[in-house]
Every structure is written in structure tokens, then in C-alpha cells.
Amino acid sequence: MGLWTKANSAAEAPHLPRPGPAGPAPAGPDPVRPKRARRPGRLWRGLLAALVTGAVVVPVSAAAAHPEIPAPAPARIGSVSATTLDSVYEANRANAAEASRMAADHGDRSRAAAVRAMADPSRHFLSFDARGSGRAVEVFGDLAKADHVAVLVPGSDTSLDTYDRFRAGALALHERLGTRAAVVAWLGYETPGTISPEVLTTGRAKEAAPELHDFVRELRAVNGHARVSLLCHSYGTVVGARAANGLDVSDLVLFGSPGTGADSAAGIHTKARVWAARGADDWIADVPHAKADLFGTTVGFGTDPVSPAFGARVFAAGDGGHSDYLKPGSVSLDNLARIVLGETSEVTHA
């Protein structure tokens, strides 16, 4: 069941919940600007050990972690096509306006303000659901006429309350791509918290991958001629890798990845070109790239996607940190845009 189809089910339980990597960092210090110190690997290993324990011994209740905020059921939308896009956008803006009113009546001014902005006439949502931590799929550009479409998949701690960070990256990418392309910001799953047991396992990705797979397939009903690229950040790379098998996309791009759960690019079982990158100041490099089965739970995501052993096409991401890949003017943003536009010979490498 696709994203906008599933969102139309009023009987569905409320949804509960940052965006969104090439080569290793230089051995010596930057002669122009001192690099920010990375968080010590020992500290992160200790933190990961604690999270492993939590994942196996003390599961977190999502319902307890994210109290219910009143919101309407998603708008009932029929089939989505190039001719129905305007009505879809209008219905979702109306739903966002109602969600804002309900949140305000509940006394949650922060959620009310966040959702009110999504009801602005300039916003274009293929789907919208303000229940729980929320889900939203926003379009930038002319989706029906675009020659190139980039689908952005975010990582942990992305929700309606933190959505502006994700949206800023999508806007930056769309501006860099120009009018030939459209960008879809796909917050179509319950993202794990960065500091949570779920962020170390594939549980959320298993739930999200079928939704992403169906969404990209149904995207073809809107635009059947565009070149589609799947751009995945952080935990979103786990989601994208699981969804990629049989998916009609030209490129699967993994940046800031903790691993995908696959041992190699070939293990993803996709015909798409697989790319990977990591910024020189991205703390994700200190996360151990390993997998372990503990009491029936697989913890960790295995091979580092930027390592030669993985076999991806590694591209340069500059000296940015974990949240800098879509920063305007960055090396990583330029290379992501070249991949989306099919200008692969111009992509720079680590």
C-alpha cells in the first residue's frame, strides 16, 4: 500500500516519530581553518554499548515517548496523477490548517505553529498526517513536468516538529538543481531518535521500506518519464537500501550512513548505481561498522558504505559534519546535484 493510499485510512493508528557522506578525513590539520574536534570514539563506543543494552533489555515505548497531539485523520484522496495534483495539494493544505487549529485548542503552540506554516498556499504536499510525530511528503518544483526527480529520505529525529531542518535541505537542493528538476522531501516513516535503542536496529527501516518502495512506484503515475534518484541520509540509508530491490531508480545515494544492513553494494540487489559519501567532520565515522545478533535482535548495520569493501561509487563530500550535506555552496550538495542531473562524469571523488 503506497504512502498517499495508506494515509487515507482513518482507522489507522496514530503515527509516532534529523536530516536529511566521501572518503576518510585528511591525516593532518587543515592549513587554513582548524577542524572541529570529533567526538572521541571511546565515548561513542560507550554510548553505543549502553544503547545496545537498552535495545535488548529495556525497550522504549513509542507511545510514552511521544504523547498524543490531537489531529484530524488524513485527507481522503483518490488516485494521484498529473491532472489531480492541484486538488491533492489543496486537500492536504486544508488538513494542515485543521491540524493547526486542533493543536492550538489542545494548548500545544509549538506544534500548532509548525503545522500552520504547512497550510500556506505556497506549500505542496502529496500526503500529510499530523497525528503522533507526523508524516509529510512535500514537493518542490513541477513534479509532473520535471526531467529529474530527487526523493530525499531523512534520518533520525525528523518529525513535523523538526521538519524545517529537513525542508531547508530540500529547498537548497532544488535551488541547486534548477527548473529541470523536482525534489520530494519524503518524511513517510516514523524515524528513530538519535539517542534511542531503535536507531541501532533495522526495525523502523523494515516498516518504512515497503512504503518508500510503493511511493516511488506510484510516483510514476504522476511522472513516467523522469529520471528518479533516491538520496538517503543517516538512518534513511538503511531505509533506502531495504527499499531498493526492484525499485525503478537510476541512482541510490547514501550519505552520512552508519551502514545499510547489507555487506556490500551488490547485496542491496538493485540495478541503480550505488553512491556513498561522508563528510570529513561527520561523527558517524566513529560508529563501529559491525553487526551482532543479541537475543534475537540484530544490532548495527555492517560494512561502511564508503569503504572499498562495500563497492559503492564514493564521491567527495568536503569537510562538513553530519548535518551539512545539503548546505548551500558545499562540495557535497554540488555532487548530489550532479548525480541527480545525470552529470556523473563531473562528480568529484575523494
Disulfide bonds with the S-S distance in Angstrom:
none
